[in-house]
Amino acid sequence: MSMMVRWLCAVLRVRGKADLLLVFLFATSFAALPVFALLPSVGGFAAASAVSYLVDEALHVRAPRFVRRLAAVQLDRTLRFAFRTLMLLALADRMEAPDRVLVAGLAVFGAHFALMMLFSAVHHAISRRRVLPVAVRNLDMSGSGIQKPPPAYLYRRFLRKVLHLDLPAHAGLLVALAAGTWYPAAIGYTLTAGSAVAAVVALLTEFRRARRMPARGEVIAEVNRQLAGCRPEVALYFSFAAVSRDFMYQVNMWIETLEQLDRRPLIILREQASFRYLSRTRIPVVCVPKADDLAELELPDVRVVLYPGNAGKNVHMLRVAEAKHVFIGHGDSDKLASSNRVSKVYDEIWVAGRAGRDRYQRVRHAISDEAIVEVGRPQLSSIGLHADHRPGPLPVVLYAPTWEGWSDDDCHTSLIPMGVPLVEELLAQNVRIIYKPHPLTGRRSPEAAAADRAVRELLSNDNERRERPEAQALLAAGPRLRDIQARIDELAGRHGGDYTQQTRDARVPDRADTVEWHALHAEWHRLFWESRGAVRHQVISGQLPTLYACFNQADLLVSDVSSVVADFVASLKPYVLTNARNLPDEDFRAAYTTAGGAYLLDRECTRLPEILRSVREPRHDPMAPHRGEFKEYVLGVDVPTSMERFNTAVNALADRAAAERGEHREDGHQDTVGALL
């Protein structure tokens, strides 16, 4: 792809040449409408109009970021439809259509837009009445009185459907202009007006049912009744200002750990968008966007609250003085987030191993040593060991760079300074590359986004010369992978409908779902890797395959300062840390504890051939003894297991909280809701 094409893709927010072609057709078709209207040319106008309809729809599917950019400059979908209608009436006027046809057309199209606005207003009123103070999963809300949502054909993507009701009138008028008879126009006008009226009447009927939605207090009371039945003792609390798939891994990585605790768990989310990306769990989940509603939840048995991230809304839970509050993070690394002074607001900080404790102790006068507890990383049990790994025909290098961070001071990504030359050198060394960038890559930095695109293009081009997997196996795997993914989404509760419908349909999960979930995940990964062959590069950007599944495929990791490195250490396989600033080795290892068992790669990648020798000739792996020692330093001891240590820490802190609450009651004081901040 040329520099010009890449530049256009970046400016227009599209993904490739095919999307650029759609944008070109989109612009050309709309530009052609006034030209054909003024000529006049019925055939040319009909063709341009048809292309504009089809391409507009295609862009909504393939290039939603481009469509949002159009809306930002006031070229939204409604305006585009209005422009096409105006040009059609101009064409009819230029072709000297009878006044009655023009007046009727103006009246019908005007009524259509007026009915569309009425439909939008009713839809908005229904949506407001269907907003719940609390959304839930895995609690039985059948007694809440929540009403069924309107039918999908009326409620979902309604604007697109109502606007397209102008098609009969457009087609009828064009046929009438071409044939010179006006009956087709009358039929088209009637169909458009009638269908628009019918749509509004149907939605008004749904509005009557929406008025029977339960009040805020009734919903919260029902949620409290359900919570009283399961009596949660441990809560995982998560909030993030811009929730998306990119952030929910911070919650999803802890779900299986929570499910194995002795204490009864609960997940508390603060943004409704979290539901869309929450993984499957049998744990009760409540999502409470407003602080006032959160304060009305009754959680008398919750003794420990776990926080995987630092967020402003954490204060709404931190004020509960009866519970103990613990920062567990979402991975150990040498980034600032893993040793933040803000963590002082928590009762305890749980880290994987001694490395995490030392990291916090370097933050002077912030965290006491007694507040730090080493619990290991229970999530890592699925990572295979180096001794059990079976290498393929080519060395497999997992390149997993971190993202550019929220600021330049916290920018540890290798993508910008050395990502492209690194991949070029890896390709020259004839290895197979699995490229898994951080999900936030390019979110802040255009340079990181450009480097990411360049790496993907390098891998795509190199794949053209590599042996292709058998077409039959690839074709057979595709539909099965999609079917498995659909079932996984269904088990996770990511089915259709809004959050209100998901709450209405919530149920207590069947334990058999857990068995099926794990079986489907295993089958999906097996099919995916088998169908991709053993030599072609892979770019991993979705939730599947998982990061740890990529670990198990790799012979070597190349990464930056991030929690990915600390997790990979569990495998005892060789790993590489990028040293983009070319610091002396001693200074780099002193600054970053995760470099303890790593090979260090300079910015020019001159050390890469020698590093790869450790994979091709395992006897020449001088860092192997250091990785064994380093694993215990970063992740803790193998016995007792991480899960046992984590569970013990939860039980100990819960008992401590219960004892303190009992002491308060013995002294004659009532339990209070205090403030830690």
N, C-alpha and C positions, 0 to 999 in steps of 0.2 A: 504494500500500500504506500503510495507516494506521500511526501510531506504535505502536499496540498490537500489530499483526501483526508489525512489524519487531522489537519487543521479544521477542515470543514466539519468533520464528525464532532470535534470538540466544541466548535462554535454552535452547531445546530443541535447538539446533545443527542446524536444518533450513534449507532453501533458499527456501521460498516457501509460498504458500497450499495448493498441492496436497499438499506434505509435511505441512503442519499438519493437513489433513484426514485423512491417513493416521494421524497420531499420535492424533487424536481417535477414529478408528475402533478403533485399537489399544487405547486405554485403555477405551473403552466396551465393546468385546467381552469383554475380560478381566474388567471389573467386572460384566458381565452374567452370567458363568458361575455364580458362587455364588447369584445371585438366581434363575436358572432351575433350578438344582439344588435349591434349597429350596422352590420353589413346589409341586411340581415341574412342569416343562414340557419334554417331549422335543423338540418342534419348536423352541422358543426356544433351548434349549441347543445343538441341532444347528446352528442358524443362527449363534449367537454363536461356537461352536467353529470353524465353517468360516471366518468372518470373521477370527478371531484367527490361524488358520493362514496365510491368504492375506496379511493385512496385515503379519504378522511377516516373511514372506519379502520383501514389497515394501520394507519399511523397511531391510532389509539391503542392498538394491540402491540405493535412492534416498537414504537418510539414514543412512549408516554411522556418522557422528559421534553421532547420537542413540542408536544401538544401543550404541555404546561407553560412552555416558553411563549407560545402563541397567545395563550390566555393572559400572560403577564403584560403583553403589549396590546391588550384589549381586542385581540382577534380570536375570541372564544367561539365555541361551537354555535351558539345562538346567533351571533353576528354573521358567521359564515352562511348559515341557512337563510338568514334574512337577505344577505347580499345575493345569493343565488335566486331567491324569489323575486327580488327587485329587478334583476337582469332578465328574468323570464317575462315579467310584465313589460319591460322595455322592448323585448323582442316582439311581443304581441302587438304593441303599439306601432312599432316600425313596420310590421306586416299588415297594418290597417285592419286589425280585428275589430268587430263591431263594438260599439260603446257598451252594450249590455254585457258582452263577454268580459271586457276589461273591468267594468264596475263590479260584476259578480266575482271576478277573480280577486279584485282588491278586497271585497267584503269577506270572502272565504279565507284568504290568507291572513287578513287582519284578525278575523275571528279565531283562526287557528292559533295565532300567537297569543291572543287574549286568553283562550282556554288553556294554553300551555302555562301561562303565568298563574292562572287559577289552580291548575293541577299542581304546580310547584308549591303554591301556598298551602294547599291541603296536605301535600306530602310532608312539608315542613312541620305542620301542626301535628300530624301523626307521629313523626319522628321525635318531636319534643315530648309528646305524651308517653312514648315508649322508652324514654331514658330512665334507667334505674339508678338508684344511689349505690347499689352494690350488684356486681355481676359475680356469678359463682360457677364453679365446676366441681363435680364429684360430691355435691350435696343434693338431696331430694327436694326440689322446689315445686313439686306438683301441687302443693296446697297453697301456693302463693297467690293464685288468681291472675297470673300474668296471661294476657291474651295472645292468641296466635297472631303472627305478623300477617300483613296483607300478602296476597299471592305475589310471587316473584315477578310475574310478568307486569304487574302494576307498580311494584315497589322498588325493585332493584334496577339500577341504571335507567331510571324513569325518563330523564331528559332526552337521552338518545332515542328512546322509543317514541315519545310524544312528538319530538321534532320530525321524525321520519314519517309521521302520519301525513306530511305534505306530499308524499310520493304520488298518490293517486291523482291529486290535482295537477301536479307538475306533468305527469305522463299524459293525462287527459288533454291538457292544453296544448302540449307539443304535438300530439296526434291530430288534434283539431286544426292546428296551424298548418300541418303538413297536408292534411286531406281536404281542407277547405270546408269542412262541415263541423258544426259546433256541438253536436250531441256528445262526443267523447269528453269535451270540456265539462259539460253539465254533469255527466256521470262521475268524472273525477272530483269535481267540486263537492258533489253530494257525499261521496265516500269519505273525503277528507273531513268535511264538517261533521258528518254523522259519527265517524270513529272517534273524533276528538271529544264530542259531547258524551259519547258512551264511556270513554275513559274517565272523564271527570265524574260522571254519575257513579261509576263503579268505585272510584276512590272515595267519594263522599260516603258511600255505604260502609267502607272500611273505617272511615273516621268515626262513625257512630260506635263501632266496636272498640276502637282505641280509647274512647272516653271511659270505658269500663276498666281501664288499667288500675292496679292497686296504688294507693298513695305511698309516698316515701316511707312514712312510719310503719306501714303494714309490711313493706318489703324488708326493712331492717329487722322488724320483730320476727319475721319468718326465718331470716338468716340466723338470728340469735338462737331461735329454737333449734335449728339444725346444728349449730355449733355446740349448743349445750349437750346434744346427743353424742357428739364425737369427742368433746372435752380435750381440745388440743393442748399440749404441754410445751411444744417447741414451735416457734414460728420463724420462717425465712421471709424476710421483708426486702422488697426490691422496688426501687423507683429510678427512673431515668427520664430526663427532660425530653429526649427525642427517641422514644422507643421504636426500635425496628428489629428485624431479624439480626442485624449486626450486633445488638447489645444483649439479646436474650440468652446468648450462650452463658452469660454470667449466672443465670438462674438454672438453666437446663443442666449444667455440669454438676449441680448439687442434688438433683432430684433422686437419683438412685441411692445416694448416700442417706438422704432423709428417709427414704422408704425402709431402710434397714435399721433405723434407730429403735432402741427400746421404748423411747418416749413417743407419744402420739404427735405427729407433725401437722403443720398448717402452712400454706404459702399465702402471703399477703402481697398483692401487687397494687400499684397506684395508678397505672395508666392502662386504659382499656385495650389499647393496641397490643399490649403484652400478650393477651389471650391468643392472638393470631399466631404467635411464634413460640408459645409455650409447648414444651415437649409433652409426651404422654406421661401421665402420672395417676396413681390412685389416691394421692394425697388431696384432701379438701383444699380448694383454692378460692380465695375471695379477692375481688378487685374493687378497691374503694377510691375513686378519684379525689373526693373532697375530704379535707381534714375533719370537718364537722361530722361527716358520716362515719369516718374511721373512729372518732371518739365515742360513737354510740354502739360500736361493736362490743359485745360482752365476752371477754377472754379471761375469766378469773383463774383458769388453771395454767395459763401460759407463764412459764418461769424463765425461759431462755429465748431470746430473739437473735437471730443470725442475720448478718448484713453482708452480702457479697460485693457491695459497692458503696462508695461515699457519694451521697446525693443530698441536696438541700431538704428534700421531704423526709429524710430520715429523722429529723427533729420531731416530727409528728408521732413517731413511735418511741423515740428516745425519752420522751417525757413520762412514759409509764414507769414509775419508780419501783413497782412490785416485781418487775422482771429484770433479769441480767441481760446485758446487751453485749454482743460479741461481733467483732469484725472478722470475717473469714476470707474476704477477698474473692478473687476469681483467678488465682494463679500466683505463684511466687516468681518474682523477677527482680532485676536491679533497677527497675524504673521507679520514679518518685512515688507512684501510687502504692507501691509495696512497702513504703516506710514513711507514710505521710503523718505529719504532726496532728492532723485532724483526728486521727485514730485515738487520740487521748480521750475523746468523749465516751469511748466504750469501756465497759467494765473489764473486758479481756480482749486480747488479740490472738487469734489462733493462726499459727504458721505451720509450714510443712516440717521443717527441721531446724537444725542449729543455724543454718545460713539466714533464715528469716529472723531469728532472734538477734543475731549479730547485726543484721541490717537495721533493725529498730534501735539497737543500742548506740548506733552511730548518730542517731538523731538526739543530740544531747538535751537533757532536762525535759524530755517530752514523754517517754513511755517508761514506766518502771519495769524492771525485769520480772517481777512477780505477776504482772498483768499479761505476760506473753506465755502461751501454752503451745507446745509442739505436738501436733496431731497427725502429721503425715498428709498424704494426698489420697484419699480413698478412691478417687475416680480412676486411678491409674492401673487398676487390677487387670484390665483387658489388654494392656500393652505387653506384647511378647518379648522375651529375652533374646539377647544377641546369640546366645549359645543354641537356641532353638530355631533360629532363622535359617531358611533355606534360600540361598541366593539364586537369582535367575541368570539368563544368558548374558545380561549386561548389568553393570553396577547401577543401582537405583538411587538417585540423589533426590531427596526431598528439599526443595528450596521453599522455605516458609518465612519470608521477610515480615517484619512487623510494619505497622502503619506509621505515618509521619507525625503522629501525636497532636495534641491540642495547641502546641506552640513549638517554635524552633528550639527552645531550651530543652524540650522533652522529645526531640526528634532523633530516633535511633534507627530509622529504616535504612537499609542498604540499597533499596531500589533506586533512589535518586542519584547517589554518587557512583554506584558500581553495579547496579542490578543488570544492566544490559551487557557490559563487558564480562561479567561473571557468567551469565548464561551462554554467551558466545564461547567462552573458554571451556565451559562444561560440554558444549556440543562438540568442540574440537577434540575433547578427550573421549568421545564416543561412549557416553553414558545415557541412561534413560532418566529423564527429569520428570518429577511430579511437582508441579508448581501450585502452591497453595498460599496466596497472599492473604494478609489480614483482611477481614471483611470491611474494614473502614478505609482501606487503601484508596487514596485519591479524594477522600472526603474534604480535606482541607487544602491539599497542595496540588495544583495543576501539574507540577513537575512529576509528582509521584504517579498521578493518573497517566501521564504520557509514558513514563517508564514502564508501567504495568501493561499498557497496550503494546509497547514495543516488545516486551518479553513474550507476551501471548503470540504476537506475530512471528517471532523467531521460532517458537516451538511449533506453530502451525506449519510454517514453511519447511522446517526440518522433518516433520512427520510425512510430508509428501514423498520423501525419498526412502522412507522406512517401510518395512513389510507391514502390509495391512492385515488386520485380523480377518478371519474368514467371514465373508459377507453374510453367510447363512446364520452363523452364530450371533453376529451383531444384530441382524434383523429379528431373530427369535428372541433375543434378550430385551430389546426395546419395549415391546408391549408388556412383557412380564414385569420389567422394572417399573413401568408406569402404574401397572395394577397394584404392585406391592406398595409403591409410594402412596397411592390413593387410599389403600387400606390403613397404612401407617398414619396418614393424616386423619382418617376417620377415628382410629383408636385414640389419637391425641386430642380429639374434640375439635379439630380444625375443619368442621363441616360448614355447609352454607348457612346463611342467615346472619342477622345482626347479633350483637352481644346479648340483647334482651331475649331473643329466641334461644340462644345457647344456654342462658340461665333457665329459661322455662323448660328446656329439654334436659337439663342436668339430671344426672342420676348417680347413685352410689355404684362405683365400678365393680365389675366382676374380676376376681383374681385371675381367671382364665385369660383375660385380656393381656395380662403381663406376660404370660407364657407365649402367647401369640405374637406380641410385640417383639420380644427378643428373637423368636424364630424368624419373623419377617425381616428384621434387621440383618440377621446372619445370612439369610438367603439373598437379600438385596446386595450385600457386599460381595458375596461369592459370585453372583451373576455379573456384577459390574466389572470386577477385576478379570474374570475369565473371558468376558466378551471383548475386553480392550486389548488383549494380546500382551506379550511380554517385552516388547521393545519400543512401542510408541509412547511419546510423552503425553502427559495428562495435565490439564488445567482444572483445578478443583475450586469451585466457587460457591457451591450450595451447601446445605446442611449435611447432605450425604454425597460421597462417603465422609465419615467423620475424620477428624484430625488424627485420632488414635489409630484408626484403620490405615491411614496413610503412613503413620509410624511403622506399622507392622509390615508394610510393603517395602520400606526404605532400607538401604544398606548404610546410608549416611545422611545426616541432616546438615543443611547449611541455613543458618538463621542469624538473627540479630539479638540484641539485649531484649529479652521478652520471656514470658512464662512458658512459651513453647519449648524453650531450651531445657528449663528445669523439669518439665514433664517428660521430655525425650530421654533425659538421663536415666529414667527408670528402666529403659531397655538395655542399658550398658553398651549400646552401639556407638561407633565413632560419631562425633558431631563437631561442627565448625562454627565458630563465631566470627562474623565479619568485623574487621578493624578498619573502617572506612577512613578514619583520621590518621592511620598509620602510626599510632602510638607505639612506643617501645613495649615489647611483650610484658616486661615486668610491671610497667605502669598500667597497662590494660588489665592484667590479672589482679592487680591491687585495687583497681577501681570497680571491677565487676566480678562478684563472687562466682557467677555462673561460668566464668572462663576457667574454673579450676581444673576441669577434665577435658577442655576443648583444644582443638587445633585452631590457631588464629590465622585468618586469611587477610592478607594485605589488600589495599585498594586496587592494586594492579593485577592481583590474582596470580602472582608469580609462584606462590607456594602450592597452588592447586594440584599440579601433577604429583608432587610428593605426598600430599594429603590423600589423594585417591589411591596411592599405593597401599595405604592401610586397609583399604577395602579389597583391592585385587590380591594383595599378599598379606593376609591377616597376621603373619609372623612379624611383619614390619609395622607394628602398631604401638609405638612407644607410649601413647597416652592411655592404653588399656588399664594398667594398674591404678592410674590416677582416677579413672572413671569409677572404679569400684569404691574407692575411699570417698570420692566426691558425692556419689549417690547417697551414701548415709548422711553426709554433711547437709545436703540439700533437702532430702526427703525423709530422713530419719531411718530408724532401724526397721528391719523386715519383720521382726518378732518382738512384741505383738504387732499384728497387722495394722495398717492405717485405719481400717474401719473399726477395729477394736479400740484403738486409741481415741478416735473421734467420738465414738459412742461413750467411752468412759468419761471424756471431757464434758460431754453434754450431761450425763447423769450426775457428775460431781457438781457442776455449776447449778443444775436444777435443784439438787438437794440443798446446796448452800442458799439459794434463793428462798426455798421453802422454809428453811430454818430461820432465816432472817424475818420472813413474814410471820412466822409463828411467834418469834420474840416480840415483834411489834404488838401482836394481839394480846400476849401475856402481860405486856406493860399497860394494857388498857387503851392503846391507840388504835384507831381505825386505819385500814389500808387506805392509802391516799395516792393520788396521781400527782407526782411531783414533776420537777423539771431538772434535767441534768445539764441543760445549757443555760 
